[in-house]
Amino acid sequence: MKNLALHWKILIGMAAGILFGIVANKFGWAEFVGDWIKPFGTIFINSLKLIAIPLIVASLIKGITDLKDISKLSAMGGRTIAIYVATTVVAIVIGLGVVNLVKPGASIDQGTRDSLLADYAADAGKRIAAAEGQSAAGPLQALVDLVPDNIVGAASSNGNMLQVIFFVICFGIGLVLIAPEKAKPVKDFFDGVNDVVLKLIDLIMIAAPYGVFALLAALVVESPSQALFIALIKYSLCVLAGLAVMIFIVYPVLVVTFTGRSYGSFFAGMSPAQLLAFSTSSSAATLPVTMERVEEHLGVDEEVTSFVLPIGATINMDGTSLYQAVAAVFIAQAYGMELGLGAQLGIITTALAASIGSAAVPGAGMVMLVIVLGQAGIPEAGLALIFAVDRPLDMCRTVANVTGDATVAMLVGKSVGKLGEPVERRLDDHYGVG
């Protein structure tokens, strides 16, 4: 077991949890599972929620301060961030379109849905009360709510993450604007915090197979219907369909339209980085190969790639944002919740903001999903519905993230006159495709 990759361990935990839940149902062990198994799943979910705020604070400050000079935002930086934000919004909208069209969560039968809703009746009442309060507020209340009056108070709840992000962006800009010698200790501190938080994610993910086992065993005992697992397959297909649209349609169309490069040359240049992204599930781990392929095989100047691609590894999470949108609506459908236009626009805003601070490592997207769910008023425990297939989907959405980084680098390079002809070195072909 020690030599198995994490995603295999998670899949084994998933299978074991399902089988144990079936056995527990057959022999009447439901109370045992609820008292002695399910709490470990709850602990695992809480541990993910625990590091959400430290993760977004440290990684977002690191991303902003890596700009070095805030004036870069007026030229290449402004274009970079604008295109990243635009592609992320497109990804989220595609995800929402697919999940609303297919409605994978709606295939769960009424009995299962009623059982799930009964567990969260009290939460539903709170959400209704909160919605009534929001409807009575003024038209600019959302803007007012964006600015916290107490950052410590805002950081005490994942539901206030937009307020935390607002403060962190302001803090990061201020850090860039002060003298470098004064900013360095603060930047070094948050760089260290970022490293610690990423290590905590690694440690938490060690327990993922056991957490998945507990969550799915409890889920099978509490909701034994086969419809839930059929819905899970439909959910996965929705995510994959949305990612396929981004990777094989949106990105290459942008490249062909604005740079004049061919569809085939784009994928020939990027395929090694895409394969590495798929195998590592990490934009950060893939970054050196992405930079090499974009510079030498797609013709983007190093001045552009050295700025655009590292920033993209922090703020460009198109695949992750698409997955968060699909997952949030799927979980809401599974609980029988109706999300109106306003709620789904809120998901777009929150998923966009959360993607900016989503670390480029495996498992971070799940932490960010907690933020999206909390902001939309969807029960965070619904993570149990999707965690079993998260790792395989993480591999696929990382491909979308890396492909999006390369696309934006080419668009920015073209706009600033830094996109030339590829100059390939045969030595670099050892990555697998040349």
Backbone torsions as a table, in degrees:
resi	resn	phi	psi	omega
1	MET	NA	-32.8	-176.4
2	LYS	-64.5	-30.5	-177.1
3	ASN	-87.3	-5.8	179.7
4	LEU	-74.8	144.1	173.9
5	ALA	-66.7	154.2	-175.0
6	LEU	-58.3	-40.6	-176.4
7	HIS	-66.0	-29.9	175.5
8	TRP	-69.9	-39.5	177.9
9	LYS	-62.5	-40.4	179.2
10	ILE	-65.2	-42.1	178.6
11	LEU	-63.5	-38.6	176.7
12	ILE	-65.1	-42.9	176.6
13	GLY	-61.0	-39.0	177.6
14	MET	-61.8	-50.8	-178.7
15	ALA	-62.2	-42.5	-179.5
16	ALA	-64.8	-39.6	179.0
17	GLY	-64.0	-42.8	179.0
18	ILE	-63.8	-46.6	-179.3
19	LEU	-63.3	-42.3	179.4
20	PHE	-63.9	-38.9	178.2
21	GLY	-63.8	-40.7	178.2
22	ILE	-63.1	-45.1	178.7
23	VAL	-62.6	-42.2	-179.6
24	ALA	-61.9	-38.8	176.7
25	ASN	-64.2	-40.8	-176.2
26	LYS	-66.8	-37.6	-175.5
27	PHE	-102.1	7.7	175.8
28	GLY	72.2	37.4	-178.9
29	TRP	-98.3	20.9	-174.8
30	ALA	-58.6	-41.4	-179.4
31	GLU	-65.8	-38.2	178.2
32	PHE	-62.4	-44.3	179.5
33	VAL	-62.7	-43.7	-179.6
34	GLY	-64.3	-35.4	-176.2
35	ASP	-87.4	-32.2	-169.4
36	TRP	-121.2	-12.9	-179.4
37	ILE	-110.2	-51.6	-176.3
38	LYS	-56.6	-37.4	-179.6
39	PRO	-56.8	-31.7	178.7
40	PHE	-68.9	-33.2	173.6
41	GLY	-66.8	-39.8	177.4
42	THR	-63.4	-41.2	177.5
43	ILE	-60.7	-41.2	-179.6
44	PHE	-63.5	-45.3	177.5
45	ILE	-61.8	-42.7	179.4
46	ASN	-63.1	-34.8	179.3
47	SER	-66.6	-34.3	174.7
48	LEU	-67.0	-42.8	179.3
49	LYS	-66.5	-30.8	-176.8
50	LEU	-60.6	-39.9	-174.3
51	ILE	-97.3	5.7	-176.7
52	ALA	-60.3	-49.4	-177.3
53	ILE	-69.3	-48.1	175.9
54	PRO	-56.0	-37.7	-179.2
55	LEU	-63.8	-48.3	-175.4
56	ILE	-72.0	-34.0	178.4
57	VAL	-65.7	-51.9	-175.2
58	ALA	-67.3	-45.9	-176.0
59	SER	-70.9	-34.7	-179.8
60	LEU	-72.1	-41.5	176.4
61	ILE	-62.1	-41.0	177.7
62	LYS	-61.5	-43.4	179.9
63	GLY	-62.9	-42.2	-178.9
64	ILE	-69.9	-44.1	-177.4
65	THR	-71.1	-19.4	175.5
66	ASP	-68.4	-12.8	175.4
67	LEU	-66.5	-22.2	-179.9
68	LYS	65.7	-57.9	-177.1
69	ASP	-122.1	116.0	-175.5
70	ILE	-64.8	-20.5	179.7
71	SER	-67.3	-19.7	177.5
72	LYS	-62.7	-22.2	179.7
73	LEU	-64.6	-23.6	-177.2
74	SER	-75.8	-19.2	-179.3
75	ALA	-118.8	-101.6	-177.6
76	MET	-63.8	-37.9	-178.9
77	GLY	-63.7	-42.8	179.9
78	GLY	-63.1	-42.9	178.8
79	ARG	-65.7	-41.3	-178.9
80	THR	-59.9	-52.1	-176.9
81	ILE	-65.3	-39.3	179.9
82	ALA	-61.9	-44.0	-178.9
83	ILE	-70.0	-39.5	177.3
84	TYR	-60.0	-45.6	179.8
85	VAL	-63.1	-43.0	-178.8
86	ALA	-62.1	-46.0	-179.4
87	THR	-67.7	-32.7	177.6
88	THR	-66.7	-42.4	177.4
89	VAL	-61.5	-43.3	178.0
90	VAL	-59.8	-43.3	-179.9
91	ALA	-61.7	-44.3	-179.5
92	ILE	-64.1	-43.1	179.8
93	VAL	-63.1	-41.6	177.2
94	ILE	-61.3	-44.6	178.7
95	GLY	-60.1	-45.2	178.6
96	LEU	-64.2	-38.3	179.1
97	GLY	-63.1	-44.6	-178.5
98	VAL	-66.1	-47.2	-174.8
99	VAL	-69.4	-31.7	176.7
100	ASN	-74.8	-28.9	178.5
101	LEU	-74.5	-45.5	-176.0
102	VAL	-82.8	-35.6	-177.6
103	LYS	53.3	61.3	-177.1
104	PRO	-64.5	-34.6	-179.5
105	GLY	-72.5	-20.7	-177.9
106	ALA	-72.4	-13.2	-178.7
107	SER	-79.4	-6.5	176.3
108	ILE	-71.4	132.8	-174.0
109	ASP	-68.8	162.8	-173.7
110	GLN	-62.2	-37.4	-179.8
111	GLY	-63.4	-43.7	178.2
112	THR	-64.4	-43.4	-178.8
113	ARG	-64.0	-42.5	179.4
114	ASP	-61.8	-38.6	178.7
115	SER	-64.3	-42.8	179.7
116	LEU	-66.7	-41.6	-179.5
117	LEU	-65.2	-35.2	-179.9
118	ALA	-61.6	-32.9	-179.7
119	ASP	-69.7	-20.8	-174.8
120	TYR	-124.3	29.5	-180.0
121	ALA	-61.2	-41.7	-179.3
122	ALA	-64.8	-42.3	178.4
123	ASP	-62.8	-38.8	179.4
124	ALA	-60.7	-41.1	177.9
125	GLY	-61.2	-40.6	178.5
126	LYS	-64.4	-40.4	-179.1
127	ARG	-66.5	-38.6	178.5
128	ILE	-63.3	-43.7	178.9
129	ALA	-62.8	-41.1	179.4
130	ALA	-65.6	-40.0	179.9
131	ALA	-64.1	-38.8	177.9
132	GLU	-64.4	-38.7	178.0
133	GLY	-64.7	-39.0	-180.0
134	GLN	-68.7	-37.3	-178.9
135	SER	-66.5	-24.8	179.5
136	ALA	-85.3	-9.0	-177.6
137	ALA	-79.8	166.6	180.0
138	GLY	-74.3	170.7	-176.4
139	PRO	-66.3	-24.6	-179.3
140	LEU	-100.8	13.0	-177.8
141	GLN	-62.4	-34.8	178.8
142	ALA	-62.3	-37.0	177.6
143	LEU	-69.5	-39.9	177.4
144	VAL	-62.8	-42.9	-178.3
145	ASP	-67.4	-18.2	-179.1
146	LEU	-69.2	-28.0	-176.2
147	VAL	-102.2	112.3	-177.8
148	PRO	-77.3	151.0	174.6
149	ASP	-92.5	-9.6	179.4
150	ASN	-152.8	109.0	-174.8
151	ILE	-66.9	-31.7	178.3
152	VAL	-66.1	-42.5	177.5
153	GLY	-64.9	-41.4	179.1
154	ALA	-62.8	-38.3	-178.3
155	ALA	-74.6	-5.0	-178.2
156	SER	-81.4	-6.9	-178.5
157	SER	-141.1	132.9	176.8
158	ASN	-64.7	-20.2	178.1
159	GLY	-69.1	-15.7	179.7
160	ASN	-102.0	24.7	-171.8
161	MET	-62.3	-32.6	177.6
162	LEU	-61.4	-36.4	176.2
163	GLN	-65.5	-40.1	178.5
164	VAL	-64.5	-43.6	179.4
165	ILE	-61.5	-41.8	178.4
166	PHE	-58.3	-48.0	-180.0
167	PHE	-63.1	-42.3	-176.9
168	VAL	-66.1	-39.3	177.2
169	ILE	-61.7	-46.3	177.6
170	CYS	-60.9	-43.1	179.8
171	PHE	-62.6	-43.7	-179.4
172	GLY	-64.5	-41.6	177.8
173	ILE	-63.7	-43.1	177.3
174	GLY	-60.7	-37.2	-179.8
175	LEU	-66.4	-36.0	178.4
176	VAL	-70.0	-33.0	-173.8
177	LEU	-79.8	-20.3	179.8
178	ILE	-81.8	171.6	-178.3
179	ALA	-58.3	136.1	-176.5
180	PRO	-55.5	-38.2	-178.1
181	GLU	-67.8	-28.4	176.8
182	LYS	-81.8	-31.5	-178.7
183	ALA	-76.7	-27.0	-172.8
184	LYS	-57.5	-46.7	179.5
185	PRO	-61.4	-37.6	179.7
186	VAL	-68.7	-44.5	178.7
187	LYS	-62.4	-43.0	178.7
188	ASP	-61.1	-37.8	179.3
189	PHE	-62.2	-49.7	-177.8
190	PHE	-71.0	-30.8	173.1
191	ASP	-61.8	-40.6	177.6
192	GLY	-66.6	-42.2	177.3
193	VAL	-60.7	-41.4	179.0
194	ASN	-59.8	-43.8	178.6
195	ASP	-62.7	-40.5	-180.0
196	VAL	-65.2	-43.6	-179.1
197	VAL	-64.0	-41.0	177.8
198	LEU	-62.9	-37.0	176.8
199	LYS	-67.4	-36.1	176.3
200	LEU	-62.8	-38.2	176.5
201	ILE	-60.9	-42.8	177.5
202	ASP	-57.9	-44.3	-178.2
203	LEU	-66.6	-42.2	179.3
204	ILE	-64.2	-38.9	-178.3
205	MET	-69.0	-18.9	173.5
206	ILE	-62.0	-35.9	-179.9
207	ALA	-84.4	-1.5	-175.9
208	ALA	-56.8	-44.5	179.7
209	PRO	-58.7	-38.3	-179.8
210	TYR	-73.2	-38.3	176.2
211	GLY	-63.1	-42.2	177.9
212	VAL	-63.9	-42.0	177.6
213	PHE	-56.1	-49.7	-177.7
214	ALA	-64.5	-43.8	-177.9
215	LEU	-64.5	-45.6	-177.1
216	LEU	-75.7	-33.1	175.3
217	ALA	-61.2	-45.2	178.4
218	ALA	-66.2	-36.7	-178.7
219	LEU	-65.6	-42.5	179.3
220	VAL	-65.8	-40.9	180.0
221	VAL	-65.1	-42.7	-176.3
222	GLU	-81.6	-25.7	-177.1
223	SER	-141.8	77.8	-171.5
224	PRO	-75.4	2.2	-175.6
225	SER	-66.8	139.3	176.2
226	GLN	-67.7	-20.9	-176.6
227	ALA	-60.2	-30.7	-179.4
228	LEU	-62.3	-41.7	-176.5
229	PHE	-78.2	-29.6	171.7
230	ILE	-64.2	-41.4	178.3
231	ALA	-63.3	-35.2	179.8
232	LEU	-63.7	-39.7	176.8
233	ILE	-64.3	-43.5	178.2
234	LYS	-62.2	-38.9	177.9
235	TYR	-60.6	-47.0	-179.6
236	SER	-60.3	-41.7	179.5
237	LEU	-65.2	-34.1	176.9
238	CYS	-63.5	-46.0	179.0
239	VAL	-61.8	-46.8	-178.6
240	LEU	-63.7	-38.0	178.7
241	ALA	-64.7	-43.7	178.4
242	GLY	-63.6	-42.8	178.7
243	LEU	-64.1	-38.8	178.9
244	ALA	-62.6	-39.8	177.8
245	VAL	-61.5	-43.8	179.2
246	MET	-64.8	-48.5	-172.3
247	ILE	-72.2	-42.5	-171.2
248	PHE	-102.1	-7.6	179.3
249	ILE	-123.6	-61.4	-172.6
250	VAL	-62.6	-54.0	-176.4
251	TYR	-62.9	-51.7	-179.3
252	PRO	-64.5	-32.3	176.9
253	VAL	-64.1	-41.7	176.3
254	LEU	-61.5	-43.1	-178.8
255	VAL	-65.1	-48.4	-178.5
256	VAL	-64.1	-41.4	-175.8
257	THR	-69.8	-44.4	-170.7
258	PHE	-101.0	-15.9	179.7
259	THR	-116.7	-16.6	179.6
260	GLY	81.3	0.5	178.7
261	ARG	-77.3	154.3	-177.4
262	SER	-81.2	158.6	178.1
263	TYR	-58.3	-47.6	-177.0
264	GLY	-65.7	-40.7	-177.6
265	SER	-66.9	-32.0	179.0
266	PHE	-64.6	-48.3	-178.6
267	PHE	-73.9	-31.3	176.1
268	ALA	-64.3	-37.4	179.2
269	GLY	-74.0	-33.8	-173.0
270	MET	-97.2	-12.9	-171.6
271	SER	-57.3	-39.1	177.8
272	PRO	-62.7	-40.9	178.1
273	ALA	-66.3	-36.6	178.5
274	GLN	-65.3	-40.9	178.8
275	LEU	-65.9	-39.6	177.8
276	LEU	-66.4	-39.9	178.1
277	ALA	-61.2	-40.6	179.5
278	PHE	-64.1	-39.6	-175.8
279	SER	-79.1	-27.8	-177.7
280	THR	-100.0	-20.6	-174.4
281	SER	56.5	29.7	-176.2
282	SER	-140.0	117.1	175.3
283	SER	-65.0	-35.8	-178.7
284	ALA	-66.4	-44.2	179.9
285	ALA	-65.7	-29.4	-177.9
286	THR	-84.6	-13.7	-171.5
287	LEU	-53.6	-46.9	-179.9
288	PRO	-58.9	-42.0	178.3
289	VAL	-69.7	-38.6	177.3
290	THR	-59.1	-45.0	-179.9
291	MET	-63.4	-42.7	179.9
292	GLU	-63.2	-44.5	-178.8
293	ARG	-68.2	-41.1	-178.4
294	VAL	-68.1	-40.0	179.6
295	GLU	-70.0	-54.2	-169.1
296	GLU	-91.9	-23.4	-176.0
297	HIS	-111.0	-13.9	175.2
298	LEU	-116.9	-9.7	170.8
299	GLY	84.5	18.8	179.2
300	VAL	-87.0	134.1	-177.9
301	ASP	-63.3	146.7	-178.4
302	GLU	-60.2	-30.7	178.2
303	GLU	-59.8	-33.2	179.6
304	VAL	-82.2	-48.2	-175.9
305	THR	-64.3	-35.8	-178.3
306	SER	-67.7	-20.1	178.3
307	PHE	-99.2	-50.2	-171.4
308	VAL	-70.3	-45.4	-172.8
309	LEU	-70.5	-44.0	175.7
310	PRO	-62.6	-38.4	176.1
311	ILE	-64.1	-40.0	179.7
312	GLY	-61.7	-34.7	179.5
313	ALA	-63.4	-20.3	179.5
314	THR	-98.8	-46.9	-170.9
315	ILE	-104.8	-14.4	-179.1
316	ASN	-100.3	100.4	179.4
317	MET	-128.3	58.9	-176.8
318	ASP	-57.8	-49.1	-179.1
319	GLY	-62.5	-41.1	179.2
320	THR	-65.3	-42.2	-179.8
321	SER	-66.0	-39.8	177.1
322	LEU	-61.1	-45.6	179.5
323	TYR	-62.1	-40.5	179.8
324	GLN	-63.3	-40.2	179.4
325	ALA	-64.7	-46.3	179.1
326	VAL	-63.0	-45.3	-177.4
327	ALA	-63.5	-42.8	-178.0
328	ALA	-62.4	-45.8	-179.1
329	VAL	-69.8	-38.3	177.9
330	PHE	-60.3	-46.8	179.6
331	ILE	-63.6	-41.1	177.3
332	ALA	-61.6	-42.8	177.8
333	GLN	-63.3	-38.8	-179.8
334	ALA	-63.2	-32.2	178.4
335	TYR	-90.6	4.6	178.5
336	GLY	74.2	20.1	-179.9
337	MET	-87.1	137.8	176.2
338	GLU	-98.0	119.4	178.6
339	LEU	-101.2	114.5	179.3
340	GLY	-78.0	-176.9	-178.8
341	LEU	-60.0	-42.5	-179.5
342	GLY	-61.6	-42.6	179.8
343	ALA	-65.0	-38.7	-178.9
344	GLN	-75.0	-30.4	171.3
345	LEU	-65.0	-35.8	175.4
346	GLY	-64.3	-37.2	176.9
347	ILE	-63.7	-40.6	177.8
348	ILE	-59.2	-47.8	-178.2
349	THR	-64.3	-46.8	-176.2
350	THR	-69.8	-42.3	178.5
351	ALA	-63.4	-36.7	177.0
352	LEU	-64.6	-48.0	-179.6
353	ALA	-65.3	-41.5	-179.4
354	ALA	-66.0	-34.0	-178.4
355	SER	-65.0	-28.2	-179.9
356	ILE	-62.4	-37.2	-177.8
357	GLY	-100.8	9.0	-177.7
358	SER	-78.2	119.7	-178.7
359	ALA	-65.1	147.6	-175.6
360	ALA	-86.1	51.6	-178.8
361	VAL	-133.8	157.4	178.7
362	PRO	-59.0	137.5	175.1
363	GLY	92.6	-17.6	-177.3
364	ALA	-68.4	-31.1	179.3
365	GLY	-61.0	-34.8	178.4
366	MET	-65.9	-37.6	177.4
367	VAL	-64.1	-42.0	179.8
368	MET	-67.4	-31.0	178.0
369	LEU	-62.7	-33.2	176.2
370	VAL	-56.9	-39.6	179.8
371	ILE	-65.4	-45.5	-178.7
372	VAL	-62.9	-43.4	179.4
373	LEU	-63.7	-45.0	-179.1
374	GLY	-62.1	-40.5	-179.1
375	GLN	-68.0	-33.0	-178.5
376	ALA	-87.6	-3.4	-179.6
377	GLY	75.3	24.4	179.1
378	ILE	-97.5	135.1	-177.0
379	PRO	-55.9	125.1	-179.7
380	GLU	-63.8	-26.1	179.5
381	ALA	-64.4	-13.2	175.2
382	GLY	-63.8	-12.0	173.3
383	LEU	-54.4	-29.5	180.0
384	ALA	-59.5	-25.9	-177.9
385	LEU	-71.8	-26.7	-169.5
386	ILE	-121.5	-10.8	-171.4
387	PHE	-63.4	-30.9	-176.5
388	ALA	-60.3	-31.6	-178.5
389	VAL	-106.4	12.3	-175.5
390	ASP	-66.8	-44.1	-175.7
391	ARG	-62.0	-49.0	176.5
392	PRO	-59.5	-39.1	178.2
393	LEU	-70.0	-32.3	176.5
394	ASP	-59.9	-41.0	178.7
395	MET	-60.4	-41.3	-178.5
396	CYS	-72.9	-41.5	-177.8
397	ARG	-72.7	-23.8	174.6
398	THR	-67.3	-34.2	174.7
399	VAL	-60.1	-42.9	178.1
400	ALA	-63.6	-42.4	179.5
401	ASN	-59.6	-47.5	-177.5
402	VAL	-68.3	-39.8	177.6
403	THR	-63.8	-38.5	176.5
404	GLY	-64.7	-39.9	177.0
405	ASP	-58.1	-46.6	-178.6
406	ALA	-65.1	-39.5	179.3
407	THR	-61.4	-47.5	-179.7
408	VAL	-64.8	-38.3	178.2
409	ALA	-60.7	-40.7	178.6
410	MET	-67.8	-41.0	180.0
411	LEU	-65.7	-44.2	178.8
412	VAL	-66.4	-42.7	178.1
413	GLY	-58.4	-42.2	178.3
414	LYS	-64.6	-39.4	-176.0
415	SER	-70.4	-26.2	-179.3
416	VAL	-107.2	12.4	177.0
417	GLY	71.9	28.4	-177.8
418	LYS	-116.1	25.9	177.7
419	LEU	-114.1	111.7	-179.8
420	GLY	-116.2	-162.7	178.1
421	GLU	-81.1	144.0	178.6
422	PRO	-61.4	140.0	175.3
423	VAL	-122.3	93.8	-173.3
424	GLU	-86.4	141.9	173.5
425	ARG	-110.5	123.1	-176.0
426	ARG	-59.7	-24.5	179.4
427	LEU	-60.9	-28.3	-175.5
428	ASP	-80.9	-6.1	-175.2
429	ASP	-74.7	-0.6	178.3
430	HIS	-70.3	-5.5	176.0
431	TYR	-70.7	-14.3	173.1
432	GLY	128.0	-33.9	179.9
433	VAL	-135.3	127.8	-174.5
434	GLY	-129.9	NA	NA
